[in-house]
Amino acid sequence: MENILEIKELNKSYGDFALKDVSFALPKGYIMGFVGQNGSGKTTTIRSILNMAKIDSGKISVFGLDSVTDTIAIKERLGVVFDSLYLAENLNAKLIDRQLKPFYKNWSSEDFFRMVKEFGLPDNKRIGDFSKGMKMKFMIACALSHKPELMILDEPTSGLDPVARDELLDILSDYITDENCGVLFSTHITADVERIADYVTVLHNGKVWFTGEKDELSEKYAVLKGGNDDITDALRKKCIGFHAYRNGFEALIPTDDLAGIPSSLEYEKASIDEILVYIAKEDKNERHS
C-alpha cells in the first residue's frame, strides 16, 4: 500500500511544548482523522507538514517528496483549509478566482464556479459577509479547484452547525472516491472521525498515543464499570484514567486485559471521545499520585 504522507520521528520544540518522535503514515485513497485535546500538537504537526514550521529533527514525505527541499512542488499538489478565513474579506468569488489563478498551474475557474454554485454560495457577495459554514465551503472550493492529490484540513468543522458539518463531510467523502487522493483532517469533534475516517492518529502531549485503522482503535479499548469492591489491585493497574465515585468506578482498559474479569463488572466498546477523556484523566491521576 502506497503512502501519500509519511512522518518519521518528527521533533519540534516551542518553549514549554514539544512534539516528540511523532511518526505516522496515511495510505493513498483514505481519510485520516487527526485527534487529540487542545494543545496536543495537531496544528504544530500540520504546520510542520506544510513547512510553515521549521522542524528540529525527523523527516516528512508527501507524495514521496521531502517537505523541506521540495516544498514548492508539494504545495502545488496540496489543498489546505484552516479553521479561519485566510482570504481578503472584501473580495467576492469572481475576484478571488482572478487572484488565485496565477498561483496554480492546474487551477480551473470552471471547477471553481461549479463548486461555488453547488455549495449554494453567491459569486458576487463579499466573502466577509458569509456565515461560518459558507466561508468553510468557500475555502474548500478554493482548495479543490487546482485538483489537489492531498487535502489537509485543520479543525474544518469547528464552530459549524450540524447541517454545515454534514455537508462538509459529504464533500470530503465525495473527494476521496478518487483512490489516488488522501485526506488528513484534524478535529476535536470525534463524531466526524467516527463517521468518515478510515484511519485515526491520536496525539497526546506531543506524542502519538495511537495510529492505525479506526476499527482497530475501537476494538482495542473498552470502558470498564462496576463497584469499587469488585476490582482487584492487579486489574486496576491495567486501567487507564481510573475514576472512582460514590457508587462505583469507571475506567478505560485494553480489551486484551478483559479476560477473566469478575462477572460483577461490566464493559462496553469505547468511543474515540471516551478514549480521549480517559487519557486526560490518566494524566490527572499521575499528577496527583
C-alpha positions as a Markdown table, in Angstrom:
| # | Residue | x | y | z |
|---|---|---|---|---|
| 1 | Met | 0.0 | 0.0 | 0.0 |
| 2 | Glu | 1.5 | 3.3 | -1.1 |
| 3 | Asn | 1.6 | 6.1 | 1.4 |
| 4 | Ile | 0.7 | 9.6 | 0.3 |
| 5 | Leu | 2.0 | 11.1 | 3.6 |
| 6 | Glu | 4.8 | 9.8 | 5.9 |
| 7 | Ile | 6.1 | 11.3 | 9.1 |
| 8 | Lys | 9.1 | 9.7 | 10.8 |
| 9 | Glu | 10.4 | 10.7 | 14.2 |
| 10 | Leu | 9.3 | 14.3 | 14.0 |
| 11 | Asn | 10.6 | 16.5 | 16.8 |
| 12 | Lys | 9.7 | 20.2 | 17.2 |
| 13 | Ser | 10.1 | 22.3 | 20.4 |
| 14 | Tyr | 8.1 | 25.5 | 21.1 |
| 15 | Gly | 9.1 | 26.9 | 24.5 |
| 16 | Asp | 7.4 | 24.6 | 27.1 |
| 17 | Phe | 5.8 | 22.4 | 24.4 |
| 18 | Ala | 7.4 | 19.8 | 22.1 |
| 19 | Leu | 6.4 | 17.2 | 19.5 |
| 20 | Lys | 8.3 | 14.1 | 20.5 |
| 21 | Asp | 9.2 | 11.4 | 17.9 |
| 22 | Val | 5.9 | 11.8 | 16.0 |
| 23 | Ser | 5.5 | 9.1 | 13.4 |
| 24 | Phe | 2.5 | 8.0 | 11.3 |
| 25 | Ala | 1.6 | 7.4 | 7.7 |
| 26 | Leu | -1.5 | 7.9 | 5.5 |
| 27 | Pro | -2.1 | 5.5 | 2.7 |
| 28 | Lys | -3.3 | 6.8 | -0.7 |
| 29 | Gly | -7.0 | 6.6 | -1.1 |
| 30 | Tyr | -8.0 | 7.0 | 2.5 |
| 31 | Ile | -9.1 | 9.6 | 5.1 |
| 32 | Met | -7.3 | 10.0 | 8.4 |
| 33 | Gly | -8.8 | 11.7 | 11.4 |
| 34 | Phe | -6.1 | 13.5 | 13.5 |
| 35 | Val | -7.4 | 13.9 | 17.0 |
| 36 | Gly | -6.3 | 15.0 | 20.5 |
| 37 | Gln | -7.3 | 17.5 | 23.1 |
| 38 | Asn | -6.4 | 21.2 | 22.5 |
| 39 | Gly | -2.7 | 21.7 | 22.9 |
| 40 | Ser | -1.8 | 18.2 | 22.0 |
| 41 | Gly | 0.2 | 19.3 | 18.9 |
| 42 | Lys | -2.1 | 18.8 | 16.0 |
| 43 | Thr | -1.7 | 22.2 | 14.5 |
| 44 | Thr | 2.1 | 22.2 | 15.0 |
| 45 | Thr | 2.3 | 18.9 | 13.2 |
| 46 | Ile | 0.2 | 20.2 | 10.3 |
| 47 | Arg | 2.4 | 23.4 | 10.1 |
| 48 | Ser | 5.4 | 21.1 | 10.0 |
| 49 | Ile | 4.0 | 19.1 | 7.1 |
| 50 | Leu | 3.4 | 22.4 | 5.2 |
| 51 | Asn | 6.9 | 23.6 | 6.0 |
| 52 | Met | 5.4 | 26.6 | 7.9 |
| 53 | Ala | 7.3 | 25.5 | 11.0 |
| 54 | Lys | 11.0 | 24.5 | 10.9 |
| 55 | Ile | 11.3 | 21.1 | 12.4 |
| 56 | Asp | 14.1 | 20.2 | 14.8 |
| 57 | Ser | 14.6 | 16.7 | 13.5 |
| 58 | Gly | 12.8 | 13.9 | 11.7 |
| 59 | Lys | 11.6 | 13.5 | 8.1 |
| 60 | Ile | 8.3 | 14.3 | 6.4 |
| 61 | Ser | 7.5 | 13.0 | 3.0 |
| 62 | Val | 4.5 | 14.0 | 0.9 |
| 63 | Phe | 3.9 | 12.2 | -2.5 |
| 64 | Gly | 7.4 | 10.7 | -1.8 |
| 65 | Leu | 8.9 | 14.2 | -1.8 |
| 66 | Asp | 10.8 | 15.9 | 1.0 |
| 67 | Ser | 8.6 | 18.5 | 2.8 |
| 68 | Val | 11.5 | 21.0 | 3.1 |
| 69 | Thr | 13.5 | 20.7 | -0.1 |
| 70 | Asp | 10.5 | 20.0 | -2.3 |
| 71 | Thr | 8.0 | 22.3 | -0.6 |
| 72 | Ile | 7.0 | 24.3 | -3.8 |
| 73 | Ala | 6.3 | 21.1 | -5.8 |
| 74 | Ile | 4.4 | 19.7 | -2.9 |
| 75 | Lys | 2.2 | 22.7 | -2.3 |
| 76 | Glu | 1.2 | 22.7 | -6.0 |
| 77 | Arg | -0.4 | 19.3 | -5.3 |
| 78 | Leu | -1.9 | 20.1 | -1.9 |
| 79 | Gly | -5.3 | 21.5 | -0.9 |
| 80 | Val | -5.2 | 23.2 | 2.5 |
| 81 | Val | -8.0 | 24.5 | 4.7 |
| 82 | Phe | -7.6 | 26.1 | 8.1 |
| 83 | Asp | -10.4 | 26.8 | 10.6 |
| 84 | Ser | -10.4 | 30.6 | 9.8 |
| 85 | Leu | -10.7 | 32.6 | 6.6 |
| 86 | Tyr | -7.3 | 33.3 | 5.1 |
| 87 | Leu | -8.6 | 35.3 | 2.1 |
| 88 | Ala | -9.3 | 39.0 | 1.8 |
| 89 | Glu | -12.8 | 39.5 | 3.2 |
| 90 | Asn | -13.7 | 42.4 | 0.9 |
| 91 | Leu | -13.4 | 40.3 | -2.2 |
| 92 | Asn | -16.1 | 38.2 | -3.9 |
| 93 | Ala | -15.7 | 34.8 | -5.7 |
| 94 | Lys | -15.1 | 36.4 | -9.1 |
| 95 | Leu | -12.2 | 38.5 | -7.7 |
| 96 | Ile | -10.8 | 35.5 | -5.6 |
| 97 | Asp | -10.7 | 33.4 | -8.8 |
| 98 | Arg | -8.6 | 36.1 | -10.6 |
| 99 | Gln | -6.4 | 36.4 | -7.5 |
| 100 | Leu | -5.6 | 32.7 | -7.1 |
| 101 | Lys | -5.5 | 31.5 | -10.7 |
| 102 | Pro | -1.9 | 32.7 | -11.3 |
| 103 | Phe | -0.6 | 30.7 | -8.4 |
| 104 | Tyr | -1.6 | 27.2 | -9.5 |
| 105 | Lys | -0.9 | 25.8 | -12.9 |
| 106 | Asn | -3.8 | 23.4 | -12.6 |
| 107 | Trp | -6.3 | 26.0 | -11.4 |
| 108 | Ser | -9.7 | 25.5 | -13.1 |
| 109 | Ser | -12.1 | 28.5 | -13.0 |
| 110 | Glu | -14.8 | 26.2 | -14.4 |
| 111 | Asp | -14.4 | 23.8 | -11.5 |
| 112 | Phe | -14.3 | 26.7 | -9.0 |
| 113 | Phe | -17.5 | 28.4 | -10.1 |
| 114 | Arg | -19.2 | 25.0 | -10.5 |
| 115 | Met | -18.4 | 24.2 | -6.8 |
| 116 | Val | -19.4 | 27.7 | -5.7 |
| 117 | Lys | -22.8 | 27.1 | -7.3 |
| 118 | Glu | -23.1 | 23.5 | -6.0 |
| 119 | Phe | -22.3 | 24.7 | -2.5 |
| 120 | Gly | -25.0 | 27.4 | -2.7 |
| 121 | Leu | -22.6 | 30.3 | -2.5 |
| 122 | Pro | -23.2 | 33.7 | -4.2 |
| 123 | Asp | -20.4 | 34.7 | -6.6 |
| 124 | Asn | -20.9 | 38.5 | -6.2 |
| 125 | Lys | -21.1 | 38.9 | -2.4 |
| 126 | Arg | -18.2 | 39.8 | -0.1 |
| 127 | Ile | -16.9 | 36.6 | 1.5 |
| 128 | Gly | -16.5 | 38.6 | 4.7 |
| 129 | Asp | -20.3 | 38.6 | 4.9 |
| 130 | Phe | -20.6 | 34.8 | 4.6 |
| 131 | Ser | -21.6 | 32.7 | 7.6 |
| 132 | Lys | -19.0 | 30.4 | 9.2 |
| 133 | Gly | -20.3 | 27.4 | 7.2 |
| 134 | Met | -20.3 | 29.4 | 3.9 |
| 135 | Lys | -16.7 | 30.5 | 4.5 |
| 136 | Met | -15.6 | 26.9 | 5.1 |
| 137 | Lys | -17.3 | 25.7 | 2.0 |
| 138 | Phe | -15.8 | 28.6 | 0.0 |
| 139 | Met | -12.3 | 27.7 | 1.2 |
| 140 | Ile | -12.8 | 24.1 | 0.3 |
| 141 | Ala | -13.9 | 25.2 | -3.2 |
| 142 | Cys | -10.7 | 27.1 | -3.5 |
| 143 | Ala | -8.6 | 24.2 | -2.2 |
| 144 | Leu | -10.2 | 21.8 | -4.7 |
| 145 | Ser | -10.1 | 24.0 | -7.7 |
| 146 | His | -6.5 | 23.2 | -8.5 |
| 147 | Lys | -7.1 | 19.4 | -8.4 |
| 148 | Pro | -5.0 | 18.6 | -5.3 |
| 149 | Glu | -4.0 | 15.0 | -4.6 |
| 150 | Leu | -4.0 | 15.5 | -0.8 |
| 151 | Met | -6.3 | 17.6 | 1.3 |
| 152 | Ile | -5.1 | 18.8 | 4.7 |
| 153 | Leu | -7.7 | 20.4 | 6.9 |
| 154 | Asp | -7.2 | 21.9 | 10.4 |
| 155 | Glu | -10.4 | 21.8 | 12.5 |
| 156 | Pro | -12.6 | 22.4 | 9.5 |
| 157 | Thr | -15.9 | 21.6 | 11.3 |
| 158 | Ser | -15.1 | 23.7 | 14.4 |
| 159 | Gly | -18.0 | 26.1 | 15.1 |
| 160 | Leu | -20.2 | 24.8 | 12.3 |
| 161 | Asp | -23.8 | 23.9 | 12.9 |
| 162 | Pro | -24.8 | 20.2 | 12.3 |
| 163 | Val | -26.2 | 20.8 | 8.8 |
| 164 | Ala | -23.0 | 22.6 | 7.7 |
| 165 | Arg | -20.8 | 19.9 | 9.3 |
| 166 | Asp | -22.8 | 17.2 | 7.5 |
| 167 | Glu | -22.4 | 19.0 | 4.1 |
| 168 | Leu | -18.7 | 19.4 | 4.7 |
| 169 | Leu | -18.2 | 15.7 | 5.5 |
| 170 | Asp | -20.1 | 14.8 | 2.3 |
| 171 | Ile | -17.8 | 16.9 | 0.3 |
| 172 | Leu | -14.7 | 15.1 | 1.7 |
| 173 | Ser | -16.4 | 11.7 | 1.2 |
| 174 | Asp | -17.0 | 12.6 | -2.5 |
| 175 | Tyr | -13.5 | 13.8 | -2.9 |
| 176 | Ile | -11.9 | 10.6 | -1.7 |
| 177 | Thr | -13.8 | 8.5 | -4.2 |
| 178 | Asp | -10.6 | 9.2 | -6.3 |
| 179 | Glu | -8.4 | 6.5 | -4.8 |
| 180 | Asn | -5.3 | 8.4 | -5.8 |
| 181 | Cys | -6.1 | 11.1 | -3.3 |
| 182 | Gly | -5.9 | 11.3 | 0.5 |
| 183 | Val | -7.4 | 13.5 | 3.3 |
| 184 | Leu | -5.8 | 14.4 | 6.7 |
| 185 | Phe | -8.2 | 16.4 | 8.9 |
| 186 | Ser | -7.6 | 17.4 | 12.5 |
| 187 | Thr | -10.7 | 17.8 | 14.7 |
| 188 | His | -11.9 | 17.7 | 18.3 |
| 189 | Ile | -15.3 | 16.6 | 17.1 |
| 190 | Thr | -14.7 | 12.9 | 17.2 |
| 191 | Ala | -18.2 | 12.1 | 15.8 |
| 192 | Asp | -16.9 | 13.4 | 12.5 |
| 193 | Val | -14.0 | 10.9 | 12.7 |
| 194 | Glu | -16.3 | 8.1 | 13.6 |
| 195 | Arg | -18.4 | 8.9 | 10.5 |
| 196 | Ile | -15.9 | 9.2 | 7.6 |
| 197 | Ala | -12.3 | 8.4 | 8.7 |
| 198 | Asp | -10.6 | 5.1 | 7.7 |
| 199 | Tyr | -7.5 | 5.8 | 9.9 |
| 200 | Val | -7.0 | 7.6 | 13.1 |
| 201 | Thr | -4.0 | 9.1 | 14.7 |
| 202 | Val | -4.4 | 10.2 | 18.4 |
| 203 | Leu | -1.9 | 12.8 | 19.6 |
| 204 | His | -1.4 | 13.4 | 23.3 |
| 205 | Asn | 1.0 | 15.8 | 24.9 |
| 206 | Gly | 3.1 | 15.9 | 21.7 |
| 207 | Lys | 3.3 | 12.1 | 21.3 |
| 208 | Val | 1.5 | 9.6 | 19.1 |
| 209 | Trp | -0.7 | 7.6 | 21.5 |
| 210 | Phe | -2.2 | 5.5 | 18.7 |
| 211 | Thr | -2.1 | 5.4 | 14.9 |
| 212 | Gly | -3.8 | 2.9 | 12.7 |
| 213 | Glu | -7.1 | 1.8 | 11.3 |
| 214 | Lys | -10.2 | 3.4 | 13.0 |
| 215 | Asp | -11.8 | -0.1 | 13.5 |
| 216 | Glu | -8.6 | -1.3 | 15.2 |
| 217 | Leu | -8.8 | 1.5 | 17.7 |
| 218 | Ser | -12.4 | 0.8 | 18.5 |
| 219 | Glu | -11.7 | -2.9 | 19.1 |
| 220 | Lys | -8.6 | -2.2 | 21.2 |
| 221 | Tyr | -10.2 | -0.5 | 24.2 |
| 222 | Ala | -13.3 | -0.8 | 26.4 |
| 223 | Val | -14.9 | 1.2 | 29.2 |
| 224 | Leu | -15.0 | -0.9 | 32.4 |
| 225 | Lys | -17.6 | -0.2 | 35.1 |
| 226 | Gly | -18.5 | -1.6 | 38.5 |
| 227 | Gly | -18.3 | -1.4 | 42.2 |
| 228 | Asn | -15.1 | -0.3 | 43.9 |
| 229 | Asp | -15.0 | -3.6 | 45.9 |
| 230 | Asp | -15.2 | -5.7 | 42.8 |
| 231 | Ile | -11.9 | -4.6 | 41.1 |
| 232 | Thr | -8.6 | -6.2 | 42.1 |
| 233 | Asp | -5.4 | -4.1 | 42.5 |
| 234 | Ala | -3.9 | -6.1 | 39.6 |
| 235 | Leu | -6.8 | -5.2 | 37.3 |
| 236 | Arg | -6.8 | -1.6 | 38.4 |
| 237 | Lys | -3.2 | -1.2 | 37.4 |
| 238 | Lys | -4.1 | -2.2 | 33.9 |
| 239 | Cys | -6.8 | 0.6 | 33.7 |
| 240 | Ile | -6.3 | 4.0 | 32.1 |
| 241 | Gly | -7.9 | 7.1 | 33.7 |
| 242 | Phe | -9.4 | 5.2 | 36.6 |
| 243 | His | -12.2 | 7.3 | 38.2 |
| 244 | Ala | -13.8 | 6.3 | 41.5 |
| 245 | Tyr | -17.0 | 7.9 | 42.6 |
| 246 | Arg | -19.6 | 7.3 | 45.4 |
| 247 | Asn | -21.4 | 4.3 | 43.7 |
| 248 | Gly | -18.5 | 2.7 | 41.9 |
| 249 | Phe | -15.8 | 3.3 | 39.3 |
| 250 | Glu | -15.2 | 3.6 | 35.6 |
| 251 | Ala | -12.0 | 3.4 | 33.6 |
| 252 | Leu | -10.6 | 2.6 | 30.1 |
| 253 | Ile | -9.0 | -0.8 | 29.7 |
| 254 | Pro | -7.3 | -2.6 | 26.8 |
| 255 | Thr | -9.6 | -5.3 | 25.6 |
| 256 | Asp | -6.7 | -7.8 | 25.9 |
| 257 | Asp | -6.9 | -7.4 | 29.7 |
| 258 | Leu | -10.6 | -8.3 | 29.9 |
| 259 | Ala | -10.1 | -12.0 | 30.1 |
| 260 | Gly | -11.1 | -13.4 | 33.5 |
| 261 | Ile | -12.6 | -10.2 | 34.9 |
| 262 | Pro | -15.1 | -10.7 | 37.7 |
| 263 | Ser | -18.7 | -11.2 | 36.4 |
| 264 | Ser | -19.9 | -8.3 | 38.6 |
| 265 | Leu | -18.0 | -5.9 | 36.3 |
| 266 | Glu | -19.5 | -4.5 | 33.1 |
| 267 | Tyr | -17.7 | -3.3 | 30.0 |
| 268 | Glu | -18.6 | -1.8 | 26.6 |
| 269 | Lys | -16.7 | -0.7 | 23.5 |
| 270 | Ala | -15.0 | 2.7 | 23.9 |
| 271 | Ser | -15.8 | 5.5 | 21.5 |
| 272 | Ile | -12.9 | 7.8 | 20.4 |
| 273 | Asp | -14.4 | 10.6 | 22.5 |
| 274 | Glu | -14.3 | 8.3 | 25.6 |
| 275 | Ile | -10.7 | 7.3 | 24.8 |
| 276 | Leu | -9.6 | 10.9 | 24.7 |
| 277 | Val | -11.4 | 11.6 | 28.0 |
| 278 | Tyr | -9.8 | 8.7 | 29.9 |
| 279 | Ile | -6.3 | 9.6 | 28.5 |
| 280 | Ala | -6.8 | 13.1 | 30.0 |
| 281 | Lys | -8.0 | 11.6 | 33.3 |
| 282 | Glu | -4.9 | 9.4 | 33.4 |
| 283 | Asp | -2.7 | 12.5 | 33.2 |
| 284 | Lys | -4.5 | 14.0 | 36.2 |
| 285 | Asn | -4.2 | 10.7 | 38.1 |
| 286 | Glu | -0.4 | 10.7 | 37.5 |
| 287 | Arg | -0.1 | 14.3 | 38.6 |
| 288 | His | -2.0 | 13.7 | 41.8 |
| 289 | Ser | -0.3 | 10.4 | 42.6 |
